[in-house]
């Protein structure tokens, strides 16, 4: 007799599928609210107990009390942080991945799932211009991807003929994502911070920073950014790549946000130079319309990563002995057991086609640039800088930090938009992050009109 926990329950399935169907059909997706100041002690009190609870009652707690206390990141009115806008195909296939208990640790256990993930990774590698044989795996996010790539860079640097004098360093700019600093801390590396020009790391600046260093004093790697999180700037990837090649440095590109521009023929040129990367990341759960959590980590030379990341243990020997045709995602990042998190992205790519992705990205970029022109036209607003990709920074004349914060709170309370201020060159400014193709200029006008 089956344990009741593992028996199929038609009523429970209908209950959950009905909710999923309703949620997927919302048009548009409402913003709802986050957890600032919220308390859930009474809502959750006694919900988990020794005995069973009615599934309908538990789901009601979620739908009426918990889900409504989460700002919906896939709403077209979510313009804070870096939003997400998963396609319906990706969301639905995420359910398939969960219902199928699909994991993607090793070829021995999950060859079919890994083959599909690798097809999606191959699309990214080809768009980036990486050499044949490039590959990697999907990880949880940019933090895990950057950490994994820099571990390989560290080991490659230690193996160079000149060795490393003192604590190994990694060259990066002060605009690098916070996860780079955390990765260096975890790996026992130190940053060599290179001054930026116009908030962009350039090949000239990197060359100047390295000038006069002996071979053993050189950093083990350099990190460039394709789409800085605060303002969306793209570094001089080609120039940095040239210096990295000349000095024999591992070249890593953090393209977690901006790497999506690879799909767009009109925007691809901004990422010129990424084809020379030894490793790069791009997060499909950002601007490639996949659900959380999904980041692609790619290496130009996967065997170098496999030599560093492969875990050895007696019980793992079978996954490394299944023949030449194998690809173990556990060999390419700091993880072992992993969800086949790349499959929703793969399914959506296959269903919608890459041209649809290019069109969606171009539409978002066009909206961001049109928004910049609307800011220019408003006498009480000033554009801080021209957007490289899809982030627009502007100032409201006469406002201080508390004014921006109060404005943001009013917009969320009215369900107009979720926006947050940021700091740019020491000044508080407004920040709009465009990512959802359905964020139209009507929404932008609502937001800008609210600053009058």
N, C-alpha and C positions, 0 to 999 in steps of 0.2 A: 504493500500500500504506500502511495506517495505521501511524503511529508506535505502538509497543507501549504507550507511556504513555497514549495516548488511546483505545486499543481497549477495548471492553467485555470484561471478564473475569468469566465466570459464577462461577467458584470464588471469586474475590475478593469479588464482590458477596454471595454466599451467606455467606462468612466474616463480613463486616461486618454483614449483616442479621441473621444468627444472634446475633451479640453484642448488637446493638441490641434484638432481641426478648427476649433473656434479661435485659438490663438493665431494660427497660421492665416486665418481669413481676415484678420483685423486690417483695415485699410482706411486711413493710415494707422500705423502702430502708435498708440498713445505714449506720451512721455512717462506718466506716473511720477512717483517721487522716490527719493533715496532714503537713507537711514539717518540723516543728520538729526540728532536729538531724539530719535525714535527709541522706544523701549518695547520689548516683546515678552516681558516676563509673564504677564497675565495670559497673553495669547498662547504661549507655549506650555504653560503650567500643566503638568500631568499628561501631556500628550504622549510621551513615551513612558510606558508603565509595564508591569509584568504581563498583563493580558493584552489581547488583540483589541484594536480599535476599528470602528467602521471606516472603510477606505473613503467613503463619500464625505464623512465628517473631517477626516484628515486633509483631503483635497480641498475642502472648503476653507480650512485654515490657510492653506497655501494660496488659493486663488483670491480670497477676499482680504487677507491680512498681510501675507508675506510678499506675494508677487507684486502687489500694488505699492509696496514700499521699496521697490527697486526701479531706478531710472532705466527705462528701456533703451539700451545702447543702439538698437536697430531702428529707432524712430528717426524719421527724416528731420526731426527737430532737435536731435542730439548733436550738438556741435562743440562739445567740450572734450578734453583729453584727445584720444584718437578713437573715433567711433567705430562701429562695425555695422555691416549691412549684409548679413548672409542671405543668399538666394533661397527661394523656397525649396529648390531641388537639394541644396546642401543641407538645409534643416531637416528635410524629410529623410535624407539618407543617413544623417546622424542618428535618427531613430533606428534605422536598419542596423547600423553598426552596434548600437546598444542592444537591440533585441537579439542580434546574432551572437552576442558575446565575443565579438571579433577583437582579437589582440594582434599585435604585430611585432613580436619580439625577435623571432628567428624564422629563417626560411623553412626549417624543418617543421615548425608548427603552423606557419601562416603564409605559405608561398603565394597563394592567390591574392591575398590582401596586400602583401608587400609588392607584388608585381604591378598591381594597379597604382599603388602609391608611387612606385618608381616611374611609372609612365607620366604621372603629374610632375614629378621632380625633373624628368627629362624635358618636359615642356619649358620649365623655368630655366634649366641649364642651357637649352638651345637659344631661348630668347636673350639670355645674358651673353651668349657667345663663348661659353666655356668649351674646352676641347672635348672631343669624343672620349667617352669613358668617365666623364664627370658624374658625380652622384653624391648621395648623402642620405638623409632621413628627415622625417618630421619629428619635431620636438614640441614641448609645451608652449614655448614662447621665445621672444628675442633674448631674454636673459639666459635661458638654457642654451640657446644657439651660440651666443657670443662666448659664453663660458667654455663650451665644448670646443669651438674653433680655436680659441686662444690657448687652450691646453695643448692642442696639436702644435700651434705656433711656438709655444715655449719649448717643447721637446725638440722640434726641428732646429730652433735656435741654439739649444745646448749642444746639438750634434755638429754644428758647423766647425770647420777646421780651426778657426781662431779661438773657439770657445767663448765664454762669457765672463767678463770681469765683474765681480760683485753681484749684486742682485739684478737679475734680468729686468729689462725695461721694455715697455711698449709705447711707441709714439702715437699720440692721439691729440685731438684739439680739445679746447675747453668747452666745445659744443657737443662732444661725444655724449651718447646716452648714459644715464646714470648706471645702467647695468654693466657698462665697460669698467667703470671704477670698482664696482662690486666684484666683477670677475677677476680683476687684477689683485684685489685684496685676497680673495679665496686662493688664487694660484701663487701667491707670494711674489708677485711682480710689482714693479713700480711704474707709474706713468712718466713719460717724457712729454710734457705738455707743450705743444707747438702753437705759437700765436697764430690766430686766424686773420684773414683779410676779408672784411665784409662778412664775417661770421662763417667763412668757408676755409677749410684746410686746403692749402695749395701745395703743388709740387715745389715751388720756389721756397716757400716757408719751411717745408720739410727738409729740403736740401740744405738750407742755412742752419737749421737746428742740428743737422748731422755733421756739418763741416768741421773738420779737425778731430773728429772722434777716431780712435784707433779701431781696427776690426773687432777687437774683443769688447770695446765699449759701445758698439752699436746696439740699438734695441733689437729684440728678437722679432718684432713685428711692428706694423703700422696699421692703425684702424682709421678708415675713412667712413663718412656717413652719407648715405643717399636719402635725404629727407630728415633733417633734424627735427626732433619732436616738438620743440617750442615754436619754430618758425617755418619749418619745411625746407630749409636750404639744402642744396646738394653740393658736396665738396667737389674739388677739382680732381675727379677720380683718375683721369688720364695722366695728369701731371704727377699725382702721388704714386700712381702705378709705375711710372717711368723711374722715379727715384728709388722706389722699393726694389725694382728689378736690378738697377745698377748697383745697389748696395747689398743685394742678396737677402732682403727682408721678406718675411711672410706678409702678404697683403690681404687684409680682411676688410670686407665692406659690410657695414651694418646698414642694410637696406630694408629694415623691418617694415617701415611705412612706405618709403618712396619706391621700393623695388617693383611695386605694381605698375609703375610707368613703363616697365619693359614691354608690356602688352600693347602700348599705344605707339603707333608709328610716328605720331606728331611729338611725343614726349620722350621717346627712347634716346634721342641724342643727349639729353641732360645726363644720362647715365653712361655716357661714353667713357670707356676705361674699365668698366666693371668686368669686361671680358678677360682682363688680366688678373683678376682676383684669384688668390689661392683658396679663399673661402668667402662665402657671403651668406647672409640670411635675408629672408623676406617672410613676413607674416601674412599668410592668407586670411587669418582672422581679422586683419585690418582692412586693407583696400582691395583684397581679392575675394571678398564676399563669401567667406567660409565661417562656420561657427567657431566659437572658442572651444578648446585651445588648440592652435595650429600654427606652427612656425616651420618653415622649410630651411634646412641647413644643407648647403651644397659645398663640395670640395672639388677643385680642379683635378686633384690627384687623390682619390679615395684611399688607396693603399697606405698613404702616409697617415691618414686618420685612423684606419683600421689597426695599424701597428700600435697606436697609442691607446685606443679606446677598448679594444677587445678584452673582455674579462675572462680570466682563467679560473676554473674550478672543476673538480672531478665531475660534478653533476652537469656541467655545461659542455663537457667534451662532445656529447652527441650532436650539438648544434653546429659544431665546427668540423663535422666529419660526414657531411651529406653529399660530398662531391664538389666539382668545380662550379657548377651552376647553382650559386646560392648568393644571397644578400641578406645579411643579418643587420637590421637597423641598430641592434644593440652594440654593434662594432663601430659606430660612427658618432656617438655622443655620450654624454654622461647620463646614462640610464641603462636599465636592463629591461624589466617588464614595462611594456608600453601599450597604450591603446592605439589602434590603427586610425589615428586621428587625421591622417591625410585623405582618407576615403571620401568624406563629404565633399572636399575640394575637388578630388578626382571626378566624382559623379557629376558635380555641377559643371565642370569644364567640358566633360563629354556631352552632357545634355544640351548646354547652352552654346558651346563653341567659343573659340578664342576671340572671334570677331565681336561677339556680344560683350566680352570683357573689355576689349579695346574701346568700343563705343561708350560703355558705361564710365570708364575712366576719363575719356575725353569730355564727356558731358559734365563730370564733376569739376574738371579743370576749367572748363568754360564758365561754369557757375561761379567759381572762385574769382576768376578774372573779371567777370561782370560785377560781382560784389565789390571788388576793389574800385571799379569805376563809380559805383553808387556812393561809396565812401567819399571819393574825390568830389562828387557833385554836392555833397552835404556841407554847408558852410560851418557847421559846428563840429565836424569830424575831420580827422586827418589820417591818411594812410601812413603807416609806419614804414613799410617797405613793400616793394612789388613781390607778389607771391611767386616762388619758384614752382610750386606744385599746387596744393589746395588748402593752404593755411593762410588766413588773412588776419593781420594784426592792424589795429587802428586805435587811435586815441580820441577820446571825447574831450574837447577843450574845456578846461576848468575843473575836470574831475580828479579826485584823488582815489586811493585804493578803496576807501570805504564806500565811495559813490559807485564804483564798478561792482563791488560785492552786493550792495543793495539792489542795484539794477539787475544783476544776475538772479538774485532771490525773487524779485518781482516777476521776471520772465518765467521762472520755473513754477511759481505759484499760479500764474495765469495759464500755464501749459502752452506758452508760446514757444519756448525753446529752453534747452539746457546749455548755457554758456558759462564760462568762467574766465576771470581775468588772469593775466600772467604778468611776468616781469621781463622787460626787454631793455637792455642797456640801462638798468637801474630804475626804470620807470614802469609804473603800473599801466597796462594797456588792455584793451579788449582783444580776445582771440576767438576766431571762428574757424573751426576745422570742418571742411567739406569732405564728405566721403560717400554719403548716400546719394545715388543718382536722382532720387525723388525729392531732394532738398532743392526746391525751386526758388526763383527770385521773389515770389510772393512771400515766402517765409523770411527771406533776407530783408525785404522791405519792412515787414512787421518788426523785426529785430532792430533795424536801424531807426525806424520811426519812434521806437520806444526810448531812444536816447535824447529826443528833442526836449 
